């Protein structure tokens, strides 16, 4: 247990250096061996001398005020006079806990928030304004972010004297080691709100549901995020709000599939139309009728490109392409008349089935490789 150095000299903890020296001189005149040769007086004189040495040394007195004993021996070595305790203080600025960090600001910036919205491909094509609802922290409208019921300023914490942390002396085999920890009274702020707001509890912010409008630009892609500056969470103590990020998820479309700025569509073409050529009409993402021309002799897996008919380029001029993948369909349910007509065509053309070499132009495998290269 730490010795009561103030009690030994008979002074208060708030005593000045002059008062400490005066008390010591008084005891020294009473118990000095030259005046009082008794063993009891010698012990009292020794204790008074140690107390005087401790309380007139600012660092040692600070240790005493924190509940420690700078003169206590540990491991057979005194903590003062070049012991390990002093060594650690020299290297670590006041002990193993590190130097003082000071109080943290009561006003803290708020966190960002993330919200996801689902849109159609048509909305991604044209752009859209979406009504969104967010539950986040806003400035308390009762205390206006001060955290105080009377909107008064915080006062300095008496426990840590505004430092935001308290230091303690811990005894170990190395000596007395100074450690620091966050002040439990002010939670590290170094100040206290004497009359916390009855609505936000002194936090300066409160939860609230807000309705906002998010402007989603034309051409936005699935998974992209829109930043709404200052629409996130308000910080502790009414600090500046973070940002709100709106992540866009595009729902699948029954006709079109998007790849970058391009739109892909599959066109089912009967074999006779592939041979003779045809036109296919479809409704684009603007609701307008678009015509795809199937050239005569179109082969399976061929792609037809319609330049500038794809998605708008995000925040740029122009649009991507519409790519139509041709799926040639061969009839299987032939009636007698159709079968006879096809046989006549075969006899007229003289075509016959054969094995095609891979190195021949226009082979199936060449076209397949070309498709995947694109």
C-alpha positions, 0 to 999 in steps of 0.5 A: 500500500502506498505511503501517505506522504502528505499525512507524514508532513501533516499537509493537505494534498493541495499544499504548495511547495512552500507549505511542504518545505515549511512543514518539513522544517518544523518536523526536522527541528523536532526530530533531528538526531542532534536535537532528539536522539531517540530511535523513534525520533530518528524514524520520524525524521527519516520518514519526513525527509523521504516525504519532503523529497517525494513531494518537492519532486514534481514527477514523484508527487504526480505518481503519489497523486495517482495512487502510487509510491515512487519510493517503493522497492520492487524486485530488490531495486528502488523504483527511483534513482535509475531503476527500471521504472525510470527507464520505462518512463524515459523510453515510453513517455510515462509508462507502457501505456504510451504518451498522452494522446489528449482528449478526443473531440466531442464533434465527430464526422458522421459515417457514410450510409449505403442504400440499394435500389432496384430499377428496370433496364428501361429506367437505366436506359432513360434515367429516372428519379427514384424516391428513397427512404433512409433511416439515419442519424440527423442533428437533434432538433431539440438541442440543435446538436449541442447535446445540452438541454439548455444548449450550454457549453460542456465543462471540463471533466474533474476526473481527468482535468480535461485530458480525456484519459487518466494515468495509473501506476502499476507495480510489476517486477520491473518497477512502477509502470505508468499506464493510461486509459480512457477516462470513464467519466467523460469517455475520453472527451475531456469535458462533460455536458452537465444537463444532457438533452432529454431527447438525444441523451447528450449525443447531439443527434437522433434517428429519423426517417427521411424521404429523398429523391435520387437522380439516377442518370441514363446509362448507369450500369448494374452495381454502380453507386451514386454518391449523395454528398452530406446525406449520410449519418450526422456525427456525434455532437452534431458533427458533419454528416457523411455521404449516402451511397445508392447502389443500383441493381438492374432487374433482368429484361425478358428480351435484352441482355446488357453487356457494357454499352451494348444490348444483345438480343436473340432472333429466332429465324426459320431456315427458309427466312435465313436462306431468302432473307427477312425482316424482324420487328421488335420494340426497343427500350424507348417503346419504339419499333425497331427493324432488324434486317436478316440478309439472304443466306444468313448462317447460324450463330451470325451476329447482326450489328445495329450501330447506335441502338444500344445503351446510352454511354454514361455521362458521354455522348452517343450510344452502344450497339444492338447486337442480334444473335441469329438462331436458325431453326430447322423445321421438324414437324413436316407434312407431306406437301412440305416434305415434297417441296423440300425434296424438289429443292434438294434435287434442283440444287444438287446439294448433299451432306458432307464432312467439312474440313476445319481449314475451309472458310466459313466452317462451323468451328471457325464461326464458333471460334470467331463468336467467342473471340468477340 
